[in-house]
Amino acid sequence: MDRGDGQRALTDLRVAASEARANGANALAAAHLKRALELASDQTERGDLYLELARAEAATGAGRFRHAAHAAEEARRHFAQGGDVRKAAQAAIVEARFRWHARETDLALEIVRAAIATLTALGESEELAEAHAELSRQLALAHQSEEAARWGESAVSMARRVSAQPKILVDALTTAGVQIALLGRLEGVALLEESAALALRSALPVEAARANHNWAITLFLTGCTEKEFRAALELSLATARRLGHESQFAYVNLVLLLYDGRWDELVSLASVIPEESSLSTRAQVSLEYVRTAREGPNKRTLNVVARVAARARGQAEGLGDIAFGAQVLYLAGEWRAGLELAETLAGTLTDRYPMPQLDDTAMLSVEAARTIGDHPLELRWIERCAAKGRPHEPVTATARRAFARAELALRDGAINQAITHYCEWIGLHDDVHPLPRELVRRRLIEALLARNEPGDRVASEATLAEIAVMWRRPRAAHRLAWLAGWAARHGLSLAEDAGRSRASEERPAARISPREREVALLIANGLSNRAIAARLGLSERTIEAHVEHILDKLGFSSRAKVAAWVTEEANHTQRH
């Protein structure tokens, strides 16, 4: 092949790769780029091809992040050999991002710091702003929030000064907004709102989806109610769905499916998340939670949680998975192992780092210490739960302190105060998986039975019925059996009221009109009110009215619960 033919073939392969990526065929794009590399000889051209290959490999799936990092490393090497220092630094930033996804976190930080040193010598630029944003993100994931916030704010300021392209400014705004919110500063929410609006105006679907999701997170970090957070989260997921990037938020789906009792869907989703994915630790520990609640303790639980802790340690997101792992150990009755794991996170709680999973784990650690009879440790965990909070904090932290006040009140014999504080917890933080909800209600029942005033026994039975519903919905047979034993020891009985529960669910369902059922199905399919209106040829205001009627008739407070109800109805129909 002569030089002209080779160049034409190279151009054709690059065009084919670009078209394949546009159609989502990233594996095919990667194959075209590898063939193109066989024809390219110029160092800069080879660097460009390797950078394109890195992005195609990463988009192929979570299991390809290490391959993507190696391709970006090759791009960096070729740019450096070609004398293009700026492009070499840009390739390093891409490499660092993929190194982090491949869990080579220390190397990722080292690479991005080196890129910043190189770009700083060349003066302010949008590439340097991008590097500052990447370092901010990685520091946050390494649980270094204050330094992360400083680099994030620097990225935003520089991106504005150099009039960086929208993609770079959006990334800087999103990263900085989250880090500032982590410090309890409300301006983080404003930065995320700006980021989401700019991403949508600039037709950046991936960035818009990420900005919307992080906007919901910043609302939660700075103290919104759980109802407001759920609504924001559902909006962010709906936006991601419309933009074609819902898959990027599998973590959120795992959380919501667990909270809503849609465990069969959770198992289906978690089972296909690859080992190489940064979501694998949450997927593994979620699966173990479901298995334990349904089937009971298993020797493998200790090993699963130990593997999760080993992989997740040292990262902000990973710390939440470790805390959740401790909860799985408590669910399995591995009290001492759970306490040992929880102790590794006690410093994070003391530092007032906002971590909902740790707030719940701290409360469960109080019960774990009480169960094994370690009263000094029990008091230490109560004191940790009572630790002073931040000016703006997640509602889970506020609820955790209410729980601590209840526990301290019980120790002082102030039963009425304890009951008030347990009820306060339920009012603040009841959109969570069953175990912490069960704990607080069991403690409330114990306090009611100890007070033994008129109506307290009836209230205890009603509270016990609430716990039973939490575990019946996801068919957690083992936990229900455990709960029945606990109830018997307290002179209560766990009625087998599955038939009555179904009847009570079907009575409001029977009042749903055919049109409302149609709207409910479209809600379950993830459509917004505007999209439903377009689909059915109705006004958006009419759809809003239908949604209000559906929520009112079913007694639900969110669209997610409507979606869960639709799924349950479909499953019930199939069974009968």
C-alpha positions in Angstrom: 0.0 0.0 0.0 1.5 3.4 -1.0 1.5 6.4 1.3 -1.6 7.9 -0.3 -3.6 4.8 -0.1 -2.5 4.3 3.5 -3.5 7.8 4.5 -7.0 7.3 2.8 -7.4 4.0 4.7 -6.4 5.7 7.9 -8.9 8.5 7.4 -11.7 6.0 6.5 -11.0 4.0 9.7 -11.1 7.1 11.8 -14.4 8.2 10.2 -15.8 4.6 10.8 -14.7 4.7 14.4 -16.4 8.1 14.9 -19.6 6.8 13.4 -19.5 3.6 15.4 -19.1 5.6 18.7 -22.0 7.9 17.7 -24.2 4.8 17.4 -23.0 3.4 20.7 -20.9 0.7 19.1 -17.8 1.4 21.2 -16.3 -2.1 20.8 -16.4 -1.7 17.0 -15.0 1.8 17.3 -12.1 0.4 19.3 -11.4 -2.2 16.7 -11.3 0.4 13.9 -8.9 2.6 15.9 -6.6 -0.4 16.6 -6.4 -1.0 12.8 -5.8 2.7 12.3 -2.9 2.6 14.7 -1.2 0.0 12.5 -1.2 2.5 9.7 -0.2 5.7 11.6 3.4 6.7 11.9 3.3 10.4 13.0 3.7 10.7 16.8 1.0 13.3 17.3 -1.4 11.4 15.1 -0.7 8.2 17.0 -1.3 10.1 20.2 -4.7 11.3 19.0 -5.6 7.8 17.9 -4.6 6.3 21.3 -6.7 9.0 23.1 -9.7 8.2 20.9 -9.1 4.5 21.7 -8.9 5.2 25.4 -12.4 6.9 25.4 -13.9 4.1 23.2 -12.5 1.4 25.5 -13.9 3.2 28.6 -17.3 3.5 27.0 -17.3 -0.2 26.1 -17.9 -1.1 29.8 -16.6 -1.0 33.3 -14.3 -3.9 32.7 -12.3 -1.9 30.1 -11.1 0.9 32.3 -7.6 -0.5 32.8 -7.3 -1.0 29.0 -8.5 2.6 28.6 -5.9 3.8 31.0 -3.2 2.0 29.2 -4.3 3.5 25.9 -4.3 7.0 27.4 -0.8 6.3 28.8 0.3 5.5 25.2 -1.2 8.7 24.0 0.7 10.6 26.6 3.9 8.9 25.6 3.5 9.7 21.9 2.5 13.3 22.5 5.6 13.8 24.7 7.8 12.2 22.0 6.3 14.5 19.4 7.1 17.5 21.6 3.5 18.5 22.3 3.7 19.1 26.1 0.1 20.5 26.4 -1.5 17.5 24.7 0.7 15.1 26.8 -0.7 16.8 29.9 -4.3 16.5 28.6 -3.8 12.8 27.9 -2.4 12.4 31.5 -5.7 13.9 32.8 -7.7 11.4 30.8 -5.4 8.6 32.0 -5.8 9.6 35.6 -9.6 9.5 35.4 -9.5 6.0 34.0 -6.8 4.9 36.5 -9.2 6.0 39.3 -12.1 4.0 37.7 -9.7 1.0 37.6 -9.1 1.6 41.3 -5.5 2.6 40.9 -6.2 5.6 43.0 -2.8 6.5 44.3 -1.3 6.4 40.8 -4.3 8.5 39.5 -3.5 11.3 42.0 0.2 11.2 41.2 -0.5 11.5 37.4 -3.0 14.4 37.7 -0.7 16.4 40.0 2.2 15.9 37.5 -0.1 17.2 34.7 -1.0 20.3 36.8 2.7 21.0 37.3 3.4 20.8 33.6 0.4 22.9 32.6 1.1 25.6 35.3 4.4 26.3 33.7 2.6 27.1 30.5 0.2 29.6 32.1 -3.5 29.7 32.7 -5.6 27.8 30.2 -8.8 25.7 29.9 -6.6 22.6 30.1 -5.2 23.7 33.4 -8.8 24.5 34.7 -9.8 21.0 33.6 -6.8 19.5 35.5 -7.7 21.4 38.7 -11.3 20.1 38.4 -10.0 16.5 38.0 -7.7 16.8 41.0 -10.6 18.2 43.0 -12.8 15.2 42.1 -10.1 12.7 42.9 -9.3 14.3 46.2 -13.0 14.2 47.1 -13.1 10.5 46.3 -10.0 10.1 48.5 -12.0 11.7 51.4 -10.0 15.0 51.4 -12.9 17.4 51.2 -11.4 20.7 52.2 -8.5 20.5 49.7 -10.9 19.2 47.1 -13.1 22.2 47.6 -10.1 24.6 47.1 -9.1 23.0 43.9 -12.7 22.9 42.7 -13.2 26.6 43.3 -9.9 27.3 41.6 -11.1 25.3 38.5 -14.3 27.4 38.3 -12.5 30.7 38.7 -9.9 29.8 36.0 -12.5 28.4 33.6 -14.4 31.7 33.8 -11.2 33.8 33.4 -10.0 32.0 30.3 -13.5 31.7 28.8 -13.2 27.9 28.7 -15.5 25.9 26.5 -18.8 24.9 28.1 -17.9 21.3 28.8 -14.9 22.3 30.9 -16.8 25.0 32.8 -19.7 22.5 33.4 -17.3 19.9 34.8 -15.6 22.4 37.1 -19.0 23.8 38.3 -20.3 20.3 39.1 -17.1 19.1 40.8 -16.8 22.3 42.9 -20.4 22.4 43.8 -20.4 19.0 45.3 -17.2 19.6 47.3 -18.5 22.9 48.7 -21.7 21.2 49.7 -19.8 18.5 51.4 -18.4 21.3 53.7 -22.0 22.3 54.5 -21.9 25.5 52.3 -25.2 26.3 50.5 -23.5 28.0 47.6 -22.6 24.5 46.3 -26.3 24.0 45.4 -26.2 27.2 43.3 -23.1 26.0 41.4 -24.8 22.7 40.5 -27.9 24.6 39.3 -25.7 26.7 37.1 -23.9 23.7 35.8 -27.1 21.8 34.9 -28.5 24.8 33.1 -25.3 25.4 31.1 -25.0 21.7 30.2 -28.5 21.6 28.8 -28.1 24.9 26.9 -24.8 23.6 25.4 -26.3 20.2 24.4 -24.0 18.2 26.7 -26.2 15.2 27.7 -23.7 13.3 29.8 -22.6 16.4 31.7 -26.2 17.5 32.1 -27.2 14.1 33.6 -24.2 14.2 36.0 -24.9 17.8 37.0 -28.6 17.0 37.7 -27.7 14.0 39.8 -25.1 15.9 41.8 -27.6 18.7 42.3 -29.9 16.3 44.1 -26.9 15.1 46.2 -26.0 18.7 47.2 -29.6 19.3 48.3 -29.4 16.3 50.6 -25.9 17.2 51.9 -27.1 20.7 52.9 -30.2 19.6 54.8 -33.3 19.2 52.6 -36.0 16.8 53.7 -36.1 13.2 52.5 -39.2 13.9 50.5 -37.5 16.8 48.8 -34.4 14.7 48.2 -36.5 11.8 46.7 -38.2 14.2 44.4 -34.9 15.7 43.3 -33.4 12.3 42.8 -36.3 11.1 40.7 -36.0 14.3 38.6 -32.3 13.7 38.1 -33.0 10.1 37.0 -35.8 11.1 34.7 -33.4 13.7 33.1 -30.7 11.0 32.7 -33.3 8.7 31.2 -34.4 11.3 28.7 -30.9 12.1 27.8 -30.0 8.4 27.4 -27.6 8.2 30.3 -29.6 6.4 33.0 -27.0 3.6 33.1 -24.5 6.0 34.7 -26.6 6.1 37.8 -26.8 2.4 38.6 -25.7 3.3 42.1 -28.8 5.4 42.7 -31.0 2.7 41.3 -29.4 0.2 43.7 -30.1 2.4 46.6 -33.7 3.1 45.7 -34.6 -0.5 44.8 -33.3 -1.5 48.2 -35.2 1.2 50.0 -38.5 0.5 48.1 -38.4 -3.2 48.7 -38.0 -4.0 45.0 -35.4 -6.6 45.7 -35.8 -8.9 42.7 -35.1 -5.9 40.5 -32.1 -5.1 42.7 -30.7 -8.6 42.3 -31.1 -8.4 38.6 -29.2 -5.1 38.4 -26.5 -5.9 40.9 -25.8 -9.3 39.4 -24.6 -7.9 36.1 -22.3 -5.1 37.5 -18.8 -6.3 36.6 -16.1 -6.8 39.2 -14.0 -4.1 37.6 -16.7 -1.5 38.1 -16.4 1.2 40.8 -20.0 0.1 41.7 -19.0 -3.5 42.3 -18.5 -3.1 46.1 -22.0 -1.6 46.5 -23.5 -4.3 44.3 -21.8 -7.1 46.3 -22.8 -5.8 49.7 -26.4 -5.1 48.5 -26.7 -8.7 47.2 -25.4 -10.0 50.5 -28.0 -7.8 52.4 -30.8 -9.3 50.3 -29.5 -12.9 50.7 -29.1 -12.5 54.5 -32.5 -11.0 55.0 -34.2 -13.7 52.9 -32.2 -16.8 53.7 -30.4 -16.1 56.9 -26.7 -15.9 58.0 -24.1 -17.7 55.9 -20.4 -18.3 56.5 -19.7 -16.4 53.2 -21.0 -13.1 54.6 -17.9 -12.4 56.6 -15.7 -13.0 53.5 -17.9 -10.9 51.2 -17.9 -7.9 53.6 -14.1 -8.3 54.2 -13.5 -8.2 50.4 -15.7 -5.2 50.0 -13.9 -3.4 52.8 -10.5 -4.2 51.4 -11.4 -2.8 48.0 -13.4 0.2 49.2 -11.1 1.5 51.9 -9.5 4.9 51.3 -12.2 6.4 49.0 -15.1 8.6 50.0 -17.7 6.6 48.1 -16.0 3.4 49.4 -16.4 4.5 53.0 -20.2 4.4 52.5 -19.9 0.8 51.2 -17.8 -0.2 54.3 -20.5 1.3 56.6 -23.2 -0.6 54.8 -21.0 -3.7 55.1 -21.1 -3.3 58.8 -24.9 -3.2 58.6 -24.9 -6.5 56.7 -22.8 -8.0 59.4 -25.3 -6.8 62.0 -28.2 -8.3 60.0 -26.3 -11.6 59.9 -25.9 -11.5 63.7 -22.1 -11.0 63.4 -22.1 -8.3 66.1 -18.4 -8.3 67.0 -17.2 -8.3 63.4 -19.7 -5.5 62.6 -18.5 -3.4 65.5 -14.8 -4.0 64.6 -15.6 -2.7 61.0 -17.7 0.2 62.3 -14.8 1.3 64.6 -12.6 1.9 61.5 -15.1 4.7 60.5 -15.6 6.3 63.9 -13.1 9.0 63.1 -15.1 9.9 60.0 -18.2 10.4 62.2 -16.2 12.5 64.6 -15.0 14.7 61.6 -18.6 15.3 60.8 -18.2 14.1 57.3 -21.7 13.7 55.8 -22.3 10.0 55.2 -25.9 8.7 55.6 -24.8 5.0 55.7 -22.5 5.8 58.7 -25.3 7.7 60.5 -27.4 4.5 60.3 -24.5 2.2 61.1 -23.7 4.3 64.2 -27.2 3.7 65.6 -27.0 0.0 64.8 -23.7 -0.1 66.6 -25.4 1.0 69.8 -27.6 -2.1 69.6 -24.7 -4.3 68.6 -22.7 -3.3 71.7 -25.8 -3.7 73.9 -26.4 -7.2 72.4 -23.0 -8.4 73.3 -23.2 -6.8 76.8 -20.4 -4.3 76.3 -22.0 -1.3 78.1 -19.0 1.1 77.9 -18.9 0.5 74.2 -22.6 1.0 74.0 -22.3 4.4 75.7 -19.4 5.4 73.5 -21.5 4.8 70.4 -24.5 6.7 71.9 -22.1 9.6 72.5 -20.9 9.3 68.9 -24.4 9.4 67.7 -25.0 12.5 69.8 -21.9 14.3 68.4 -22.4 17.9 67.4 -23.4 18.5 63.8 -22.7 21.1 61.1 -24.8 24.2 60.4 -26.1 22.6 57.2 -26.2 18.8 57.3 -28.0 15.7 55.9 -31.2 14.9 57.6 -29.8 11.5 58.5 -27.3 13.2 60.9 -30.1 15.2 62.6 -32.1 11.9 63.0 -29.1 10.1 64.4 -28.8 12.7 67.2 -32.6 12.3 67.9 -31.9 8.6 68.3 -29.0 9.4 70.7 -31.3 11.6 72.8 -33.9 8.9 73.0 -31.3 6.3 74.1 -29.9 8.7 76.8 -33.4 9.5 77.9 -34.1 5.8 78.4 -30.9 5.4 80.4 -32.2 8.2 82.7 -35.6 6.7 83.0 -37.3 9.5 81.0 -39.5 7.2 79.0 -41.8 10.0 77.6 -38.8 11.9 76.3 -37.4 8.7 74.7 -40.7 8.0 72.9 -40.8 11.6 71.6 -37.3 11.4 70.2 -37.9 7.9 68.6 -41.0 9.4 66.9 -38.9 12.4 65.9 -36.4 10.0 64.1 -39.3 8.3 62.2 -40.6 11.7 61.1 -37.1 12.8 59.9 -35.6 9.7 58.3 -37.9 7.0 57.2 -36.9 6.7 53.5 -34.2 4.0 54.1 -33.8 0.3 54.0 -35.6 -1.8 56.7 -32.9 -2.5 59.2 -32.5 1.0 60.8 -36.3 1.6 60.5 -36.8 -1.7 62.3 -34.3 -0.8 65.1 -35.9 2.5 65.9 -39.4 1.0 65.9 -38.4 -1.9 68.1 -36.8 0.6 70.6 -40.1 2.6 70.4 -42.1 -0.5 71.2 -39.9 -1.4 74.1 -40.3 2.1 75.5 -44.1 2.0 75.0 -44.4 -1.4 76.7 -42.2 -0.1 79.6 -44.5 2.9 80.0 -47.6 0.7 79.8 -50.2 3.5 79.7 -53.6 3.1 78.1 -53.2 2.7 74.4 -49.5 1.9 74.5 -50.0 -1.8 73.8 -52.2 -1.0 70.8 -49.6 1.4 69.6 -46.9 -1.2 70.0 -48.9 -3.7 67.9 -49.4 -1.1 65.2 -45.7 -0.3 65.2 -44.9 -4.0 65.0 -47.2 -4.3 62.0 -45.3 -1.5 60.3 -42.0 -3.4 60.7 -43.6 -6.5 59.3 -44.7 -4.7 56.2 -41.1 -3.5 55.6 -39.8 -7.1 55.5 -42.9 -8.7 53.8 -42.8 -6.4 50.8 -39.3 -7.7 49.7 -40.1 -11.3 50.9 -37.4 -11.3 53.6 -38.4 -14.6 55.1 -35.5 -15.1 57.5 -35.9 -11.6 59.0 -39.6 -12.0 59.4 -39.0 -15.3 61.4 -36.4 -13.4 63.5 -38.9 -10.6 64.1 -41.6 -13.1 65.1 -39.3 -14.5 67.8 -38.5 -11.0 69.0 -42.2 -10.2 69.2 -43.0 -13.3 71.2 -40.3 -12.5 73.7 -42.0 -9.1 74.3 -45.5 -10.6 74.6 -46.6 -9.6 71.1 -47.5 -11.7 68.1 -46.6 -11.1 64.5 -50.0 -11.8 62.8 -50.0 -13.6 59.4 -51.9 -10.9 57.7 -50.7 -11.2 54.1 -54.2 -11.7 52.9 -55.5 -8.7 54.8 -52.5 -6.6 53.5 -53.3 -7.6 49.9 -56.9 -6.7 50.4 -56.0 -3.3 51.8 -53.7 -2.7 48.9 -56.4 -3.8 46.3 -59.2 -1.6 47.7 -57.5 1.7 46.7 -56.3 0.1 43.5 -59.9 -0.7 42.6 -60.7 3.0 42.8 -58.0 3.8 40.2 -59.6 4.7 36.8 -58.5 3.2 33.5 -56.9 6.5 32.5 -55.1 6.7 35.9 -53.8 3.2 35.4 -52.4 4.2 32.0 -50.7 7.3 33.6 -49.3 5.1 36.4 -47.8 2.7 33.9 -46.1 5.5 32.0 -44.8 6.9 35.4 -43.3 3.4 36.0 -41.7 3.6 32.6 -39.9 6.7 33.7 -41.8 9.4 31.7 -42.1 12.9 33.0 -45.5 14.6 33.2 -44.7 16.5 30.0 -43.8 13.3 28.2 -46.9 11.5 29.4 -49.0 14.5 28.2 -47.4 14.2 24.7 -47.9 10.4 24.6 -51.6 10.6 25.6 -52.5 13.9 23.7 -53.5 15.6 26.9 -52.4 18.9 28.6 -49.6 18.8 31.1 -51.9 20.3 33.7 -54.4 17.4 33.2 -51.6 14.9 33.7 -50.5 16.7 36.9 -54.1 16.3 38.2 -54.1 12.6 37.3 -50.8 12.1 39.2 -52.2 13.9 42.3 -55.3 11.6 42.2 -53.1 8.5 41.9 -50.9 9.5 44.8 -53.9 10.3 46.9 -55.9 7.1 46.1 -52.9 4.9 46.7 -51.7 6.8 49.7 -48.2 7.3 48.3 -45.9 10.3 48.5 -43.6 9.7 45.5 -43.6 8.6 41.9 -41.1 5.9 42.8 -43.7 4.2 45.0 -46.2 4.4 42.1 -43.7 2.6 39.9 -43.2 0.0 42.6 -46.9 -0.5 42.9 -47.3 -1.0 39.1 -44.6 -3.7 39.3 -46.2 -5.4 42.2 -49.6 -5.3 40.4 -48.0 -6.9 37.3 -46.3 -9.6 39.4 -49.6 -10.3 41.2 -51.5 -10.6 37.9 -48.9 -13.1 36.6 -49.1 -15.2 39.7 -52.9 -15.4 39.5 
